[in-house]
Amino acid sequence: MPVWIQLLFLACAVCFILALKGLSGPKTARTGNLVGAVAAVVACAVPFFWSDLNLQHVPLILAATAVGTIGGVYGARTVQMTQMPQMVALFNGVGGGAAALVALLELDERLGTDVDWFTLAATAFTIVVGAVSFAGSIITFAKLQELMTSRPVVFPGLPVVFGGAFVGAVGLSVVEVSDPTMWAGIVLGLLGLVVGVLLVLPVGGADVPIVISLLNAFTGLTVAAGGYVLDNTVLLVAGTLVGASGTFLTLLMAKAMGRSVVNILFGALKGGSTLGAGVASDRPVRSAGPEDVAILLGYADRVIVVPGYGLAVAQAQHTLRELVDVLGERGTNVDYAIHPVAGRMPGHMNVLLAEAQVPYEQLIEMDDINGDFKNTDVVLVVGANDVVNPAAKTTPGAPIYGMPILNADEAKQVVFMKRSMRPGFAGIENELLFDPKTTLLFGDAKDSLGKLLAAVKSL
Amino acid sequence: MNDAVVWLTIFVLSVFVGIEVISKVSSTLHTPLMSGANAIHGIILLGAIIVTGQTDSTVALIVGLVAIVLAAVNMVGGFVVTDRMLQMFTRKKPTKKEASA
């Protein structure tokens, strides 16, 4: 490899570090992302100017790149913000699949030549983990897109099949290292697909997004191993960065949910399902009309809004912002309390509210606002449920027990805007709904908020 | 120094850098960060191009082209969607587009 290319790759690797660094702060995030994008494009252009490489099939390669680019841009431009988690899962999956295919091709290229065992081991790793990431991400996508049930899927013998496929993949990798053949490589890929599917099937409900993050880290490590196989430093560094930061991020998120990653992945297998009954209760609740709620809100000094995924599904963010603006003009102090896992993915709610042009300063993170609830007149819960469910604090054995929650139960009044009495994503009943200080406003969130807005305006 | 050890050194140092650079990220940005990191591993496109450009068999060429399409979706789609999200976080400025952006 010519020195100028090595130096260029070094520069690209540095750019990826700066990109990640930038992405972790709100002011620098967009620039960071652009730096990463430029570095990626520059790195991918190198093979076309690398004379020793003697690149063939250039027109076909360019055509394939164009097809992928068009597909990627189309998906990225048209996806709704509510569907972001499944989009990330899909992009991640295809990346993992690409890495596995690259490793298979490299294996094909190197068969018959003298290859050291470590390179073969890295090749086997890339094939298996890339396939796991691909299949796992596709299942994750299907679950979030509701192409299949989002509940945990467990069948008798699943642990055995999973264990068998896993052990088989490890065993075959050893065989592959000692006696490399193309067939073993292909079977490795197929075993990886089986492991990926079975890894994600038993994960249900609110835990699916954690899996996206984990599979993202997997793909990162796959790309890193691919970098070693291809003798390419920029792949190694970029993949490792993503693998390490992705793993770290996964642990952070699991912590925010009060769960361990092992519990999230294998909890359903142990019988302690992550989902409750998922049925609506017929216990009595106090419901009210928009006018009553408007009076509650209109004469409150301090209101905290707890937005949830239901808000985004109803596309009611804009109406909610209008309501908060009107309340603000009336002199009410209103903030949004953002649970770390509000929405379907950590940080998802911030994206959804940013889309509705809610000022960044009004979005308060859980730890910073939890002390305020006891001095709050009204908490308005819109399309959220699990993140204010006191069962997380009071009921050991509840699927969400141990998850830090927003202390909405400490406020003087709580208003839930709900479509029905159906439980939240975690499928368990919320005692707060039956609390004497709680009022329910039934209906589609957008519709109800519109009526509420009109009622507050006419106060 | 053994070649594999050099690679191992790069790997280990990258692990630490990867953890270090995101250790102070606020949960506000978890979604864009995940999406941006996701785009970065789309760099496998580089590997896919190199491998495909050196193959002679038709089957391998087809597999390589598939890999290129998938990797390009990952890389380009990832960066574009991340930018779309981040754009919303910074839209609060009076002028729509700034020369420095």
Interface residues (C-beta under 8 A of the other chain):
Chain A: F16 I17 A19 L20 K21 L23 S24 G25 P26 A29 R30 G32 N33 L34 G36 A37 A40 A43 C44 V46 P47 L53 N54 L55 Q56 H57 V58 L60 I61 A64 T65 A66 V67 G68 T69 G71 G72 V73 G75 A76 R77 V79 M81 M84 P85 M87 V88 F91 N92 V94 G95 G97 A98 A99 L101 V102 L104 L105 E106 D108 E109 D116 F118 I212 S213 N216 T219 G220 T222 V223 A224 G226 G227 Y228 L230 N232 T233 V234 L235 L236 V237 A238 G239 T240 L241 V242 G243 A244 S245 G246 F248 L249 L252 M253 A256 I338 P340 G343 M345 P346 G347 H348 N350 V351 A354 E355 Q357 P359 Y360 L363 E365
Chain B: A4 W7 I10 F11 S14 V15 F16 V17 G18 I19 V21 I22 S23 K24 V25 S26 S27 T28 L29 H30 T31 P32 L33 M34 S35 G36 A37 N38 A39 I40 H41 G42 I43 I44 L45 L46 G47 A48 I49 I50 V51 T52 G53 Q54 T55 S57 A60 L61 V63 G64 L65 V66 A67 I68 V69 L70 A71 A72 V73 N74 M75 V76 G77 G78 F79 V80 V81 T82 D83 R84 M85 L86 Q87 M88 F89 T90 R91 K92 A101
